Amino acid sequence: MYKLLIRPILFQFDPEKVHYFTFSLIRFLSKIPGFSSLFKSLYLVNDKRLETEVFGLKFPNPVGLAAGFDKNAVLYKELSNFGFGFIEIGTLTPVGQEGNPKKRLFRLKEDSAIINRMGFNNAGVQEAVERLKKNKSVLIGGNIGKNKLTPNENATQDYEICFEALFDYVDYFVVNVSSPNTPNLRELQDKKPLTELLQTLQNKNLAKPKQKPILLKIAPDLTDSQLLDIIDIVNETKIAGVIATNTTLSREGLQSQNKTEMGGLSGKPLTNRSTEVIRFLSEKSNKSFPIIGVGGIHSAQDAIEKLEAGASLIQLYTGFIYEGPSLVKEINKAILKNLK
């Protein structure tokens, strides 16, 4: 029903406006008695065999919602009713910011893709914390970044502020230095600044009575040499793992009119590259750390390929928009089928 009826209507309108309309609609429907239970009955696959233990956390199932969808922790409870095993909020920055000028979100229908140049638009970490205080049961990842106006030499302080503010309210952290939409942010992926940033956060983590997993989200545009550096950094800093991958700057093979827009590309064109990065990291590291696979998952087969390439968990974003919430159920059913 989603692809035949709902998506064609939604895709007639501006994608950013549709995003906020959809949020309002889900929130409204979830307040009507019985609707949350209906969503669960339609999309949730409740099977103990799907439980996945990774970096000390027990995930109800391995299919999560990637960061960027619920930036401000507004709808994590309602979104979990669509069958997700975990929800990643953010990217959050210390101070709220508008992000880049609109229009900044573009559908590439012919390519089943999206280009975004949102620019870490969010209401600030403290506002998200207030909402997360109400969380009772949803496993939450906290994706953190730096404010646009913070120079790179002071970036670590921004990550520290978000880390401290969120520590008691998220289950794991994601350090985002790979978005292409904040000026010079990707320079923080270079070996020296990245090692220093992650080590600083890990030191803060180790000083806590109970530690939280810290993961690094990387770009798909890194070379093999840079990916080998990532493996070295993870092993040196002893962070919990990697999320592979963020959006890409590549425009190879695109058909859509919007392909020349600036920003990060997500969706089907990223499927193969994301899986390649996962496989490279898994093989070259001898599976020494867990990987969350994200990028171009539009079918159950896409998800299985990422898991077989070495991912322990996967996340959806653009595939969820194009294929609808039934994709979560299809993936979980395919995982169960593969267990037999």
Secondary structure, DSSP 8 states (H G I E B T S, - for coil): -IIIIIHHHHTTS-HHHHHHHHHHHHHHHHHSTTHHHHHHHHH----GGG-EEETTEEESSSEEE-TTSSTTSSSHHHHHTTT-SEEEEEEE-SS-B--S-S--EEEEGGGTEEEE---S-BS-HHHHHHHHTT-SS--EEEEE---TTS-GGGHHHHHHHHHHHHTTT-SEEEEE---TTSTTGGGGGSHHHHHHHHHHHHHHHHTSSS---EEEEE-TT--HHHHHHHHHHHHHHT-SEEEE---B---TT--SGGGGSSSEEEEGGGHHHHHHHHHHHHHHTTT-S-EEEES---SHHHHHHHHHHT-SEEEESHHHHHH-THHHHHHHHHHHHHH-
